[in-house]
Amino acid sequence: MAVNPALQGLGIGRKLVEALEKRFKERGVTRVFIMVNQDNKKVLPFYSLLGYEVKEYITLSKKLTPNTDIE
């Protein structure tokens, strides 16, 4: 999720997160995980104000190409 920088600070991001959380709760979701790029630390205070806590996780990823074979 992202808000155009020219529109940040107007409460749009907060309203988006609150709307998503409401929909999740209606569907029985009990926990939300948010992944933030390491170079986007400026967004952490925003999520903190909404009640999110920074947890330590390691994310692993691998790009699969059509030539990838598993034996």
N, CA, C and O atoms as CSV, one atom per row, in Angstrom:
chain,resi,resn,atom,element,x,y,z
A,1,MET,N,N,0.843,-1.152,0.000
A,1,MET,CA,C,0.000,0.000,0.000
A,1,MET,C,C,0.896,1.225,0.000
A,1,MET,O,O,1.932,1.254,0.665
A,2,ALA,N,N,0.491,2.222,-0.744
A,2,ALA,CA,C,1.244,3.472,-0.770
A,2,ALA,C,C,0.292,4.626,-1.038
A,2,ALA,O,O,-0.739,4.472,-1.693
A,3,VAL,N,N,0.661,5.772,-0.517
A,3,VAL,CA,C,-0.097,6.995,-0.763
A,3,VAL,C,C,0.828,7.957,-1.497
A,3,VAL,O,O,1.986,8.125,-1.113
A,4,ASN,N,N,0.330,8.574,-2.529
A,4,ASN,CA,C,1.088,9.560,-3.283
A,4,ASN,C,C,1.727,10.547,-2.304
A,4,ASN,O,O,1.034,11.100,-1.450
A,5,PRO,N,N,3.034,10.772,-2.418
A,5,PRO,CA,C,3.698,11.683,-1.480
A,5,PRO,C,C,3.025,13.052,-1.366
A,5,PRO,O,O,3.030,13.652,-0.292
A,6,ALA,N,N,2.453,13.544,-2.447
A,6,ALA,CA,C,1.785,14.846,-2.404
A,6,ALA,C,C,0.525,14.812,-1.549
A,6,ALA,O,O,0.028,15.858,-1.131
A,7,LEU,N,N,0.001,13.606,-1.287
A,7,LEU,CA,C,-1.235,13.468,-0.513
A,7,LEU,C,C,-1.001,12.895,0.881
A,7,LEU,O,O,-1.952,12.681,1.633
A,8,GLN,N,N,0.258,12.646,1.228
A,8,GLN,CA,C,0.556,12.103,2.548
A,8,GLN,C,C,0.286,13.143,3.623
A,8,GLN,O,O,0.416,14.345,3.392
A,9,GLY,N,N,-0.091,12.667,4.794
A,9,GLY,CA,C,-0.372,13.560,5.908
A,9,GLY,C,C,-1.815,14.023,5.967
A,9,GLY,O,O,-2.177,14.834,6.819
A,10,LEU,N,N,-2.645,13.510,5.062
A,10,LEU,CA,C,-4.059,13.896,5.022
A,10,LEU,C,C,-4.976,12.846,5.645
A,10,LEU,O,O,-6.197,13.004,5.644
A,11,GLY,N,N,-4.382,11.772,6.177
A,11,GLY,CA,C,-5.190,10.728,6.807
A,11,GLY,C,C,-5.638,9.635,5.859
A,11,GLY,O,O,-6.390,8.743,6.254
A,12,ILE,N,N,-5.188,9.688,4.609
A,12,ILE,CA,C,-5.605,8.689,3.620
A,12,ILE,C,C,-5.070,7.313,3.983
A,12,ILE,O,O,-5.815,6.334,3.956
A,13,GLY,N,N,-3.788,7.226,4.322
A,13,GLY,CA,C,-3.194,5.941,4.692
A,13,GLY,C,C,-3.874,5.336,5.904
A,13,GLY,O,O,-4.150,4.137,5.931
A,14,ARG,N,N,-4.146,6.158,6.907
A,14,ARG,CA,C,-4.828,5.677,8.112
A,14,ARG,C,C,-6.203,5.127,7.764
A,14,ARG,O,O,-6.589,4.062,8.247
A,15,LYS,N,N,-6.940,5.844,6.934
A,15,LYS,CA,C,-8.276,5.385,6.549
A,15,LYS,C,C,-8.204,4.076,5.762
A,15,LYS,O,O,-9.055,3.204,5.934
A,16,LEU,N,N,-7.200,3.935,4.905
A,16,LEU,CA,C,-7.030,2.689,4.154
A,16,LEU,C,C,-6.747,1.518,5.090
A,16,LEU,O,O,-7.358,0.457,4.968
A,17,VAL,N,N,-5.815,1.715,6.026
A,17,VAL,CA,C,-5.474,0.648,6.970
A,17,VAL,C,C,-6.688,0.291,7.821
A,17,VAL,O,O,-6.976,-0.889,8.020
A,18,GLU,N,N,-7.394,1.285,8.321
A,18,GLU,CA,C,-8.577,1.020,9.145
A,18,GLU,C,C,-9.654,0.280,8.358
A,18,GLU,O,O,-10.311,-0.607,8.902
A,19,ALA,N,N,-9.843,0.628,7.094
A,19,ALA,CA,C,-10.838,-0.060,6.265
A,19,ALA,C,C,-10.433,-1.512,6.031
A,19,ALA,O,O,-11.274,-2.410,6.082
A,20,LEU,N,N,-9.148,-1.742,5.775
A,20,LEU,CA,C,-8.669,-3.114,5.587
A,20,LEU,C,C,-8.824,-3.925,6.863
A,20,LEU,O,O,-9.271,-5.071,6.822
A,21,GLU,N,N,-8.459,-3.337,7.997
A,21,GLU,CA,C,-8.593,-4.049,9.270
A,21,GLU,C,C,-10.053,-4.409,9.538
A,21,GLU,O,O,-10.340,-5.502,10.027
A,22,LYS,N,N,-10.966,-3.513,9.225
A,22,LYS,CA,C,-12.393,-3.783,9.422
A,22,LYS,C,C,-12.830,-4.975,8.579
A,22,LYS,O,O,-13.538,-5.858,9.064
A,23,ARG,N,N,-12.410,-4.999,7.325
A,23,ARG,CA,C,-12.767,-6.121,6.441
A,23,ARG,C,C,-12.145,-7.426,6.937
A,23,ARG,O,O,-12.789,-8.475,6.909
A,24,PHE,N,N,-10.894,-7.359,7.390
A,24,PHE,CA,C,-10.243,-8.552,7.919
A,24,PHE,C,C,-11.012,-9.096,9.118
A,24,PHE,O,O,-11.273,-10.296,9.197
A,25,LYS,N,N,-11.375,-8.220,10.047
A,25,LYS,CA,C,-12.109,-8.643,11.246
A,25,LYS,C,C,-13.442,-9.277,10.878
A,25,LYS,O,O,-13.842,-10.276,11.475
A,26,GLU,N,N,-14.124,-8.704,9.906
A,26,GLU,CA,C,-15.411,-9.256,9.459
A,26,GLU,C,C,-15.250,-10.664,8.900
A,26,GLU,O,O,-16.194,-11.454,8.904
A,27,ARG,N,N,-14.056,-10.970,8.421
A,27,ARG,CA,C,-13.784,-12.291,7.841
A,27,ARG,C,C,-13.079,-13.220,8.824
A,27,ARG,O,O,-12.657,-14.313,8.448
A,28,GLY,N,N,-12.951,-12.798,10.070
A,28,GLY,CA,C,-12.381,-13.660,11.095
A,28,GLY,C,C,-10.871,-13.623,11.205
A,28,GLY,O,O,-10.291,-14.433,11.928
A,29,VAL,N,N,-10.221,-12.710,10.512
A,29,VAL,CA,C,-8.764,-12.593,10.609
A,29,VAL,C,C,-8.420,-12.041,11.989
A,29,VAL,O,O,-9.016,-11.064,12.440
A,30,THR,N,N,-7.454,-12.672,12.656
A,30,THR,CA,C,-7.107,-12.263,14.019
A,30,THR,C,C,-5.719,-11.628,14.135
A,30,THR,O,O,-5.371,-11.105,15.194
A,31,ARG,N,N,-4.930,-11.666,13.075
A,31,ARG,CA,C,-3.588,-11.070,13.131
A,31,ARG,C,C,-3.203,-10.584,11.738
A,31,ARG,O,O,-3.516,-11.219,10.731
A,32,VAL,N,N,-2.520,-9.449,11.704
A,32,VAL,CA,C,-2.070,-8.873,10.441
A,32,VAL,C,C,-0.555,-8.722,10.486
A,32,VAL,O,O,0.003,-8.262,11.482
A,33,PHE,N,N,0.097,-9.108,9.414
A,33,PHE,CA,C,1.538,-8.916,9.270
A,33,PHE,C,C,1.770,-7.942,8.123
A,33,PHE,O,O,1.153,-8.065,7.065
A,34,ILE,N,N,2.645,-6.989,8.329
A,34,ILE,CA,C,2.978,-6.009,7.296
A,34,ILE,C,C,4.466,-6.120,7.012
A,34,ILE,O,O,5.287,-6.102,7.929
A,35,MET,N,N,4.802,-6.235,5.751
A,35,MET,CA,C,6.207,-6.267,5.353
A,35,MET,C,C,6.593,-4.886,4.837
A,35,MET,O,O,5.908,-4.310,3.992
A,36,VAL,N,N,7.700,-4.365,5.359
A,36,VAL,CA,C,8.195,-3.047,4.971
A,36,VAL,C,C,9.622,-3.220,4.467
A,36,VAL,O,O,10.429,-3.895,5.106
A,37,ASN,N,N,9.932,-2.621,3.338
A,37,ASN,CA,C,11.303,-2.679,2.836
A,37,ASN,C,C,12.256,-2.051,3.846
A,37,ASN,O,O,11.907,-1.080,4.518
A,38,GLN,N,N,13.456,-2.610,3.951
A,38,GLN,CA,C,14.440,-2.106,4.909
A,38,GLN,C,C,14.745,-0.627,4.712
A,38,GLN,O,O,15.037,0.079,5.676
A,39,ASP,N,N,14.680,-0.159,3.483
A,39,ASP,CA,C,15.009,1.240,3.213
A,39,ASP,C,C,13.808,2.176,3.380
A,39,ASP,O,O,13.891,3.351,3.021
A,40,ASN,N,N,12.698,1.672,3.918
A,40,ASN,CA,C,11.492,2.480,4.107
A,40,ASN,C,C,11.163,2.627,5.591
A,40,ASN,O,O,10.008,2.488,5.996
A,41,LYS,N,N,12.173,2.905,6.386
A,41,LYS,CA,C,11.981,3.021,7.833
A,41,LYS,C,C,11.120,4.225,8.218
A,41,LYS,O,O,10.588,4.272,9.327
A,42,LYS,N,N,10.980,5.190,7.322
A,42,LYS,CA,C,10.183,6.379,7.648
A,42,LYS,C,C,8.708,6.040,7.856
A,42,LYS,O,O,7.972,6.834,8.441
A,43,VAL,N,N,8.267,4.874,7.386
A,43,VAL,CA,C,6.859,4.487,7.536
A,43,VAL,C,C,6.590,3.823,8.895
A,43,VAL,O,O,5.432,3.653,9.275
A,44,LEU,N,N,7.629,3.454,9.617
A,44,LEU,CA,C,7.449,2.749,10.889
A,44,LEU,C,C,6.673,3.560,11.926
A,44,LEU,O,O,5.807,2.992,12.592
A,45,PRO,N,N,6.936,4.852,12.097
A,45,PRO,CA,C,6.126,5.620,13.061
A,45,PRO,C,C,4.641,5.650,12.691
A,45,PRO,O,O,3.783,5.652,13.573
A,46,PHE,N,N,4.339,5.672,11.404
A,46,PHE,CA,C,2.947,5.649,10.949
A,46,PHE,C,C,2.249,4.388,11.447
A,46,PHE,O,O,1.176,4.462,12.044
A,47,TYR,N,N,2.860,3.233,11.200
A,47,TYR,CA,C,2.246,1.977,11.634
A,47,TYR,C,C,2.235,1.853,13.150
A,47,TYR,O,O,1.307,1.277,13.718
A,48,SER,N,N,3.251,2.382,13.805
A,48,SER,CA,C,3.289,2.356,15.267
A,48,SER,C,C,2.103,3.115,15.855
A,48,SER,O,O,1.498,2.659,16.826
A,49,LEU,N,N,1.768,4.259,15.283
A,49,LEU,CA,C,0.612,5.029,15.752
A,49,LEU,C,C,-0.696,4.255,15.590
A,49,LEU,O,O,-1.665,4.506,16.307
A,50,LEU,N,N,-0.717,3.316,14.648
A,50,LEU,CA,C,-1.911,2.503,14.416
A,50,LEU,C,C,-1.903,1.221,15.247
A,50,LEU,O,O,-2.787,0.376,15.100
A,51,GLY,N,N,-0.899,1.079,16.123
A,51,GLY,CA,C,-0.865,-0.059,17.031
A,51,GLY,C,C,0.008,-1.220,16.598
A,51,GLY,O,O,0.042,-2.250,17.270
A,52,TYR,N,N,0.709,-1.073,15.493
A,52,TYR,CA,C,1.577,-2.152,15.019
A,52,TYR,C,C,2.914,-2.096,15.742
A,52,TYR,O,O,3.387,-1.020,16.107
A,53,GLU,N,N,3.517,-3.260,15.944
A,53,GLU,CA,C,4.807,-3.370,16.619
A,53,GLU,C,C,5.826,-3.971,15.668
A,53,GLU,O,O,5.509,-4.866,14.884
A,54,VAL,N,N,7.050,-3.473,15.745
A,54,VAL,CA,C,8.133,-4.023,14.933
A,54,VAL,C,C,8.551,-5.353,15.534
A,54,VAL,O,O,8.848,-5.434,16.725
A,55,LYS,N,N,8.574,-6.386,14.721
A,55,LYS,CA,C,9.040,-7.712,15.122
A,55,LYS,C,C,10.239,-8.056,14.247
A,55,LYS,O,O,10.381,-7.536,13.141
A,56,GLU,N,N,11.075,-8.912,14.737
A,56,GLU,CA,C,12.249,-9.320,13.972
A,56,GLU,C,C,11.934,-10.584,13.180
A,56,GLU,O,O,11.691,-11.647,13.751
A,57,TYR,N,N,11.943,-10.454,11.885
A,57,TYR,CA,C,11.743,-11.597,10.999
A,57,TYR,C,C,12.767,-11.524,9.891
A,57,TYR,O,O,13.268,-10.452,9.553
A,58,ILE,N,N,13.064,-12.652,9.343
A,58,ILE,CA,C,13.934,-12.720,8.175
A,58,ILE,C,C,13.074,-13.217,7.024
A,58,ILE,O,O,12.408,-14.246,7.135
A,59,THR,N,N,13.092,-12.491,5.935
A,59,THR,CA,C,12.339,-12.894,4.757
A,59,THR,C,C,13.312,-13.434,3.727
A,59,THR,O,O,14.293,-12.779,3.377
A,60,LEU,N,N,13.035,-14.613,3.255
A,60,LEU,CA,C,13.847,-15.220,2.210
A,60,LEU,C,C,13.041,-15.223,0.922
A,60,LEU,O,O,11.826,-15.421,0.938
A,61,SER,N,N,13.728,-15.003,-0.191
A,61,SER,CA,C,13.033,-15.037,-1.463
A,61,SER,C,C,13.953,-15.604,-2.524
A,61,SER,O,O,15.177,-15.526,-2.420
A,62,LYS,N,N,13.347,-16.166,-3.531
A,62,LYS,CA,C,14.102,-16.723,-4.640
A,62,LYS,C,C,13.279,-16.526,-5.894
A,62,LYS,O,O,12.102,-16.885,-5.939
A,63,LYS,N,N,13.892,-15.960,-6.901
A,63,LYS,CA,C,13.213,-15.792,-8.173
A,63,LYS,C,C,13.370,-17.081,-8.966
A,63,LYS,O,O,14.483,-17.553,-9.198
A,64,LEU,N,N,12.254,-17.635,-9.371
A,64,LEU,CA,C,12.284,-18.857,-10.161
A,64,LEU,C,C,12.182,-18.501,-11.635
A,64,LEU,O,O,11.341,-17.702,-12.049
A,65,THR,N,N,13.048,-19.108,-12.403
A,65,THR,CA,C,13.010,-18.887,-13.844
A,65,THR,C,C,12.495,-20.152,-14.512
A,65,THR,O,O,12.501,-21.220,-13.899
A,66,PRO,N,N,12.056,-20.051,-15.743
A,66,PRO,CA,C,11.551,-21.249,-16.426
A,66,PRO,C,C,12.566,-22.377,-16.492
A,66,PRO,O,O,12.179,-23.532,-16.670
A,67,ASN,N,N,13.870,-22.076,-16.352
A,67,ASN,CA,C,14.914,-23.094,-16.445
A,67,ASN,C,C,15.221,-23.759,-15.113
A,67,ASN,O,O,16.073,-24.646,-15.064
A,68,THR,N,N,14.562,-23.367,-14.039
A,68,THR,CA,C,14.845,-23.924,-12.725
A,68,THR,C,C,14.329,-25.355,-12.653
A,68,THR,O,O,13.139,-25.608,-12.842
A,69,ASP,N,N,15.230,-26.280,-12.381
A,69,ASP,CA,C,14.862,-27.693,-12.257
A,69,ASP,C,C,15.048,-28.144,-10.825
A,69,ASP,O,O,16.033,-27.784,-10.182
A,70,ILE,N,N,14.116,-28.923,-10.323
A,70,ILE,CA,C,14.229,-29.521,-8.999
A,70,ILE,C,C,14.350,-31.022,-9.195
A,70,ILE,O,O,13.500,-31.645,-9.830
A,71,GLU,N,N,15.410,-31.596,-8.647
A,71,GLU,CA,C,15.610,-33.042,-8.790
A,71,GLU,C,C,15.365,-33.739,-7.490
A,71,GLU,O,O,15.485,-34.962,-7.413
